[in-house]
């Protein structure tokens, strides 16, 4: 039998004889003193992706919703130059954007394979066009070996790879184990709900505008 306690109810006091502790927020000082093997963090993905790049998480949710609608005719890969510089309203075809800041060719390829599987294999639709954004340094640029390698974690939920960023292999193995436990205890699509409630730009700015009225 697994016992669960609410830290807020106990005023942050931890009972050390519990089997496991499921942390529903960032780990505080009192929790960090406990044996790490007893702590299950269901906010691990938020720590790795949302906390590092809320924009990436937001774009990922929009991407999946657009795929579900269907009718995609083309795809755009590349960096922020393509993501933010192209006027999608002027494109005659229905394009989906896979370009994100700091993305390298490895991620371009992996993201395209993911999209191919989602659109052509699962939904039996077609992709007829592809716009590939290229810059002179992209032929040898590897995000997983760069100073911004932690951004690789923003793609992990989708691609299940961090390329050459092997320092996080142990984290990801533990994450997969924790996720299996959390899927039995948390509501469906928890991470999407958490993102919409805490990081969604539209909701944030809407709240500010309402306060200004």
Secondary structure, 3 states (H helix, E strand, C coil): CCCCCCCCCCCCCCCCCCCCEEECCCCCHHHHCCCHHHEEECCHHHHHHHCCCHHHHHHHHHHHHHHHHCCCCEEEECCHHHHHHCCHHHCCCCEEECCCCCCCHHHHHHHHHHHHHHHHHCCCCCCCEEEECCCHHHHCCCHHHCCCHHHHHHHHHHHCCCCCCHHHHHHHHHHHHHHHHHHHHCCCCHHHHHHHHHCCHHHHHHHHHHHHC
